């Protein structure tokens, strides 16, 4: 199980069904699962539809992430590495991935703004 949220469901689902996007984002657990197990191993459910029509962009984001957090806490899904909606707090890359990132950045220009 994986819990996610979006204010643009079409755009969000399109990423899951675009093979090139899955290939580019190989480090994302859910995308690897889709590639490895295939789409037939998963089902899609909408737990809740939120009416965002009367909310500001920030208000909509707060509501969406609040409801996503509710479902993360309730269901404790296996495919969600991050346990806080909209926040990567507490997430650490593996030593192997950090080495790959470092190697890939050799020769790249860095800018400080």
C-alpha positions as CSV (number, residue, x, y, z in Angstrom):
1,X,0.0,0.0,0.0
2,X,1.1,3.6,-0.7
3,X,-0.7,6.7,0.4
4,X,-0.3,9.9,-1.7
5,X,-2.2,13.1,-2.3
6,X,-2.5,15.7,-5.1
7,X,-4.4,18.8,-6.0
8,X,-4.1,17.6,-9.6
9,X,-5.1,13.9,-9.8
10,X,-4.6,13.7,-13.6
11,X,-1.1,15.0,-13.4
12,X,-0.3,12.7,-10.4
13,X,-1.6,9.6,-12.1
14,X,0.1,10.4,-15.4
15,X,3.5,10.1,-13.6
16,X,2.7,6.6,-12.5
17,X,1.7,5.6,-16.0
18,X,4.6,7.2,-17.9
19,X,7.4,4.7,-18.3
20,X,10.0,7.3,-18.9
21,X,9.1,9.0,-15.6
22,X,9.4,5.7,-13.8
23,X,12.9,5.1,-15.4
24,X,14.1,8.6,-14.5
25,X,12.9,8.3,-10.9
26,X,14.3,4.8,-10.1
27,X,15.3,5.9,-6.5
28,X,11.6,6.3,-5.6
29,X,10.3,3.2,-3.8
30,X,6.8,3.3,-5.3
31,X,8.1,3.7,-8.9
32,X,10.5,0.8,-8.4
33,X,7.6,-1.3,-7.1
34,X,5.5,-0.5,-10.2
35,X,8.3,-1.4,-12.5
36,X,9.2,-4.6,-10.7
37,X,5.7,-6.0,-9.9
38,X,3.7,-4.5,-12.7
39,X,0.5,-2.5,-12.6
40,X,-1.7,-5.6,-12.0
41,X,-0.2,-6.1,-8.6
42,X,-1.6,-2.7,-7.5
43,X,-5.1,-1.2,-7.2
44,X,-6.0,2.4,-7.0
45,X,-8.5,3.8,-4.5
46,X,-9.6,7.4,-3.7
47,X,-10.0,7.5,0.1
48,X,-11.4,11.0,0.2
49,X,-12.2,13.8,-2.2
50,X,-11.7,17.3,-0.9
51,X,-13.4,20.4,-2.1
52,X,-10.7,23.0,-2.5
53,X,-12.8,25.5,-4.4
54,X,-13.1,28.0,-1.6
55,X,-9.5,27.8,-0.3
56,X,-6.3,29.7,-1.1
57,X,-3.4,27.7,-2.5
58,X,-1.8,27.6,1.0
59,X,-5.1,26.6,2.6
60,X,-5.6,23.8,0.1
61,X,-2.1,22.5,0.7
62,X,-2.6,22.5,4.5
63,X,-5.9,20.6,4.1
64,X,-4.5,18.1,1.6
65,X,-1.4,17.3,3.6
66,X,-3.4,17.1,6.8
67,X,-5.7,14.4,5.3
68,X,-2.7,12.6,3.8
69,X,-1.1,12.5,7.2
70,X,-4.3,11.1,8.7
71,X,-4.3,8.2,6.3
72,X,-0.5,7.7,6.7
73,X,-1.1,7.3,10.5
74,X,-4.2,5.2,10.1
75,X,-2.9,2.7,7.5
76,X,0.9,2.7,8.0
77,X,1.5,1.9,4.3
78,X,4.5,-0.2,3.4
79,X,5.5,1.8,0.3
80,X,5.7,5.2,2.0
81,X,9.3,5.6,3.1
82,X,8.5,9.1,4.5
83,X,6.1,9.0,7.4
84,X,5.3,12.7,7.4
85,X,3.1,14.1,4.6
86,X,5.0,16.8,2.6
87,X,8.1,16.5,4.8
88,X,11.3,14.6,4.4
89,X,12.2,15.1,8.1
90,X,14.0,12.0,9.5
91,X,14.7,10.5,6.0
92,X,18.3,9.5,5.4
93,X,19.8,8.3,2.1
94,X,21.7,5.0,2.2
95,X,25.5,5.2,2.1
96,X,25.4,3.5,-1.4
97,X,23.0,6.2,-2.7
98,X,25.1,9.0,-1.2
99,X,28.2,7.6,-2.9
100,X,26.4,7.5,-6.3
101,X,25.1,11.1,-5.9
102,X,28.6,12.2,-5.0
103,X,30.1,10.4,-8.0
104,X,27.5,11.8,-10.4
105,X,28.3,15.4,-9.2
106,X,32.1,15.1,-9.9
107,X,33.0,17.9,-12.3
108,X,29.6,19.6,-11.9
109,X,29.7,23.3,-11.1
110,X,28.2,24.4,-7.8
111,X,26.5,27.7,-7.2
112,X,25.7,29.4,-4.0
113,X,22.8,31.9,-4.1
